[in-house]
Amino acid sequence: MYEHIERPAISRRGLLASAGAGVFLVALGQSRLVEAAAASAGGNVRHGFAVEVLGARGDVHFDFDGAGNAYELYLVEHRIVRRKHNGQVLWSRGELSDGIGGLNHPVDVAFDARGTLYVCDRGNHRIQVLDSNGRFLGSFGSQGDGPGQLAFPRGVTIARQELFVADRINHRVSVFNLRGGYLRSFGSYADEGTQGGLNGPRAVAVAKDGRAFVADAGHAEIEVFGANGAALGTIGASAGFLHPRALLIDAFERLWVIDSFANLVTALTLDGRVLAQFAPTDSTGNPITPVHLSERTPGRIVISAHPAAPAQNA
């Protein structure tokens, strides 16, 4: 059982508006409303956002469905826990297995409008489907590089009634309908600088206009694809990414990116302008490693962090 780290109050440091972005030092602890200053050329303040940093002693990712219900993904214990707002456990599912309902490093989860869970079962190269009560509904995907097959998938998101999967070892994003039927894929392995080329994509997020933003960890950039899968280029060069491994698009169409090598969380506009960067720390001011993102409620971002760097190839 993982023990939660104590959560002292967040500390905040001043804005560095000269760089065109708000830069904060955010400590592990309770959430606090902050504002993205200098978010436009005129330096006007845009929508505020709340940032909450949650940490645990081990590989735990915190996620929230559209109703704000809390889920914990225990990668090493191969299980998922759902909790009430008061912390009471509602259910816990999973064990290390490649059988029905078994899990092997559940690394990400997406939720449809009914609260159904689509779990990225990384080590089993598949997507597991559970209802909101934790009942197993089915799975799809198998190990391989053919259409509809997966190889160590790393991230999932739902948009327009479709499930997008960051298929890490196959260097692509695969798209399924919510019944598990394979639809299409985009991206392929290519050397750095090749438009549309990917190298170990870790996560994908989809904007309202259908553009897909992919955390291309191996190339240290965010690759953008159109709704039709056509490569549109990259964004975020000014953020200086080293290893983008998690991302999401929030309710206000801001792109949030975790760089676990630089220990930074960056918020950008969808055209790539940096709004803010956060450097999570522990209660003594030492850097900790952000690893996962979720949105608890609109504009309220939850960052999962580890006291030490995660294992290689996470």
C-alpha positions in Angstrom: 0.0 0.0 0.0 1.4 3.4 -1.0 1.6 6.0 1.7 0.6 9.5 0.8 3.1 12.3 1.4 2.2 15.0 3.8 0.7 18.0 2.0 2.0 21.3 3.3 0.7 24.6 1.9 1.8 25.7 -1.5 4.4 28.4 -1.8 4.4 30.9 -4.7 7.2 32.9 -6.2 6.9 36.0 -8.3 6.0 36.2 -12.0 8.8 36.6 -14.6 6.7 38.5 -17.1 9.7 39.6 -19.2 9.8 36.1 -20.7 6.1 36.4 -21.6 5.0 33.8 -19.1 4.2 33.4 -15.5 6.8 31.2 -13.7 6.0 29.7 -10.3 7.6 27.5 -7.8 4.7 25.3 -6.6 5.2 23.0 -3.6 3.5 19.7 -2.9 0.3 20.6 -1.1 -3.2 22.0 -1.3 -4.5 23.8 -4.4 -4.3 27.5 -4.8 -5.7 29.8 -7.5 -3.0 31.4 -9.6 -3.3 33.5 -12.8 -1.4 33.3 -16.1 0.1 36.8 -16.4 1.6 38.2 -19.6 -0.5 35.6 -21.5 -0.9 37.9 -24.4 1.3 40.4 -26.1 -0.3 43.2 -24.1 0.4 41.4 -20.8 -3.3 41.0 -20.0 -4.3 38.4 -17.4 -6.3 35.5 -18.9 -8.4 32.9 -17.2 -7.2 32.0 -13.8 -6.5 28.3 -13.0 -6.1 26.3 -9.9 -3.1 24.0 -9.5 -2.9 21.1 -7.1 0.1 18.9 -6.7 -0.5 15.4 -5.3 2.4 13.0 -4.4 2.7 9.4 -3.3 5.6 7.1 -2.4 5.7 5.2 -5.6 4.2 5.1 -9.1 0.7 6.4 -8.5 -1.3 8.5 -11.0 -4.3 10.5 -9.9 -7.2 11.0 -12.3 -10.7 12.5 -12.2 -13.7 11.9 -14.4 -16.1 14.5 -15.7 -18.0 14.6 -12.4 -14.8 15.1 -10.3 -14.7 11.6 -8.9 -11.2 10.5 -7.9 -9.3 7.5 -9.3 -5.8 6.3 -8.4 -3.8 4.2 -10.8 -1.2 2.1 -9.0 1.3 1.1 -11.7 3.4 -1.2 -9.7 0.5 -2.8 -7.7 -1.4 -3.2 -11.0 -4.7 -1.9 -9.7 -7.2 1.0 -9.8 -8.8 2.6 -6.8 -11.9 4.8 -6.8 -12.4 7.1 -3.8 -15.2 9.4 -2.5 -14.4 13.1 -2.0 -13.7 12.3 1.7 -11.1 9.7 0.8 -13.2 6.6 1.5 -12.5 3.8 -0.9 -15.5 2.8 -3.0 -13.8 0.0 -4.9 -10.4 -1.4 -5.8 -9.8 -3.5 -8.9 -6.9 -5.3 -10.5 -4.0 -7.6 -10.0 -1.0 -8.5 -12.1 -2.4 -10.7 -14.9 -3.0 -10.9 -18.6 -6.3 -12.6 -18.0 -9.8 -11.1 -17.9 -9.8 -8.0 -15.7 -6.1 -8.4 -14.9 -3.7 -5.4 -15.3 -0.1 -4.8 -15.9 1.0 -1.2 -15.2 -2.3 0.7 -15.8 -0.7 4.0 -16.7 -3.6 6.2 -17.9 -7.4 6.3 -18.1 -10.0 8.1 -20.1 -13.7 8.5 -19.3 -16.7 8.7 -21.6 -19.9 10.7 -20.9 -21.4 7.9 -18.9 -18.4 7.5 -16.6 -17.1 4.3 -18.3 -13.3 3.9 -17.8 -11.0 3.1 -20.7 -7.8 2.0 -19.0 -4.4 2.0 -20.8 -3.1 -1.4 -19.7 0.4 -0.8 -20.8 2.1 -4.1 -20.0 -0.7 -6.1 -21.5 -0.8 -4.0 -24.7 -4.5 -3.4 -24.6 -7.3 -1.2 -23.4 -9.5 -2.4 -20.5 -13.0 -1.2 -20.2 -14.7 -0.9 -16.8 -18.0 0.7 -15.7 -18.0 3.4 -13.0 -18.6 0.7 -10.3 -15.4 -1.1 -11.4 -17.2 -4.0 -13.2 -15.2 -5.4 -16.2 -16.9 -4.8 -19.5 -14.3 -5.9 -22.0 -11.0 -5.2 -23.6 -9.5 -4.6 -27.0 -6.1 -4.5 -28.6 -3.3 -7.0 -28.6 0.5 -6.9 -28.9 1.8 -6.3 -32.4 2.3 -3.7 -35.0 -0.7 -4.4 -37.3 -3.9 -2.3 -37.6 -5.6 -2.2 -34.2 -2.6 -3.8 -32.4 -0.6 -2.0 -29.7 2.9 -2.1 -28.2 3.2 -0.6 -24.7 0.5 2.0 -25.1 1.2 5.0 -22.9 -1.7 7.5 -23.0 -5.4 7.7 -23.9 -8.0 10.4 -24.4 -11.6 10.5 -25.7 -12.8 13.1 -28.2 -15.8 13.1 -30.6 -16.8 9.6 -29.4 -13.4 8.2 -30.4 -10.6 6.8 -28.2 -7.1 8.0 -29.1 -4.2 5.9 -27.9 -0.5 6.9 -27.8 1.0 3.7 -29.1 4.5 4.2 -27.9 6.7 1.4 -29.4 4.8 1.5 -32.7 5.5 5.3 -32.9 1.9 6.2 -33.8 -1.5 7.2 -32.5 -4.2 4.6 -33.0 -7.9 5.6 -33.0 -10.8 3.3 -32.0 -14.5 3.8 -31.6 -15.8 3.3 -28.0 -16.8 -0.2 -28.8 -13.2 -1.1 -29.5 -13.4 -1.1 -33.3 -10.2 0.1 -35.0 -10.7 3.2 -37.1 -7.3 4.5 -38.2 -3.8 5.6 -37.1 -1.5 8.5 -37.8 2.2 9.2 -37.3 5.1 6.8 -37.9 8.7 6.5 -36.8 11.0 9.1 -38.4 14.2 11.0 -37.5 14.0 14.2 -35.7 12.9 17.1 -37.9 10.6 15.0 -40.1 7.1 16.5 -40.1 4.7 13.9 -38.7 7.5 11.6 -37.5 7.2 10.3 -34.0 9.6 8.6 -31.6 8.0 7.0 -28.6 4.8 9.1 -28.2 3.8 9.2 -24.5 0.4 11.0 -24.6 -2.2 12.6 -26.9 -4.8 15.3 -26.4 -7.4 16.5 -28.9 -8.7 20.1 -29.2 -12.3 21.0 -30.0 -11.4 21.6 -33.6 -10.1 18.0 -33.9 -6.4 18.8 -33.9 -4.4 16.1 -32.0 -1.4 17.2 -29.9 1.1 14.4 -29.3 3.8 14.3 -26.6 6.7 13.1 -28.8 9.2 12.3 -26.0 11.9 10.9 -28.2 12.1 14.1 -30.3 11.5 16.4 -27.3 8.6 18.2 -28.9 4.8 18.4 -29.3 3.7 17.2 -32.7 0.4 18.5 -34.1 -1.9 16.6 -36.5 -5.1 17.7 -38.2 -8.5 16.1 -37.7 -7.7 14.1 -40.9 -4.4 12.9 -39.5 -2.3 15.2 -41.6 0.9 16.5 -39.9 0.7 20.2 -39.2 4.1 20.8 -37.5 5.3 21.2 -34.0 4.7 23.7 -31.2 6.3 24.7 -27.9 10.0 25.2 -29.0 10.3 28.2 -26.7 9.4 25.9 -23.7 12.6 24.0 -24.1 11.2 20.5 -23.7 13.5 17.7 -22.8 11.1 14.8 -22.4 7.4 15.6 -22.7 5.6 12.6 -21.2 2.1 13.7 -20.3 -0.3 16.4 -21.6 -4.0 17.5 -21.6 -6.1 20.2 -23.0 -8.2 21.9 -20.3 -11.7 23.3 -20.5 -10.4 26.6 -21.6 -8.4 25.1 -24.5 -5.0 25.5 -22.8 -2.4 22.8 -23.5 -0.7 21.5 -20.3 2.6 19.5 -20.7 4.7 17.6 -18.2 8.4 17.4 -18.8 9.7 14.9 -16.3 13.4 15.3 -17.3 13.2 19.1 -16.7 10.8 18.7 -13.7 8.5 21.3 -15.2 4.8 21.7 -16.0 4.1 24.1 -18.8 0.8 25.7 -19.9 0.6 26.9 -23.5 -1.9 28.3 -25.9 -2.8 25.9 -28.8 -0.6 27.9 -31.1 2.4 27.2 -28.8 2.8 30.4 -26.8 4.0 29.7 -23.2 1.6 31.0 -20.6 3.2 29.6 -17.4 5.7 27.1 -16.1 5.6 25.4 -12.7 8.5 23.7 -10.9 6.9 21.4 -8.2 8.9 21.0 -5.0 8.7 19.1 -1.8 8.1 20.7 1.5 11.9 21.4 1.9 12.1 23.1 -1.5 13.8 20.2 -3.4 12.5 19.5 -6.9 10.2 16.6 -7.3 9.2 14.9 -10.6 5.8 15.6 -12.2 4.5 12.5 -14.0 0.8 12.9 -14.8 -1.9 15.4 -15.4 -5.7 15.5 -14.9 -8.4 18.1 -14.7 -10.5 17.8 -11.5 -13.1 20.4 -12.6 -12.8 23.1 -15.4 -9.6 24.9 -15.0 -8.5 23.0 -11.9 -5.4 21.0 -12.8 -4.1 18.2 -10.7 -0.4 17.2 -11.1 0.8 13.8 -9.9 4.4 13.9 -8.7 7.0 11.6 -7.3 9.6 12.5 -4.7 12.3 11.0 -6.9 12.8 10.5 -10.6 10.6 7.7 -12.1 12.1 4.5 -13.5 13.6 4.7 -17.0 11.3 4.3 -19.9 8.2 5.2 -17.9 
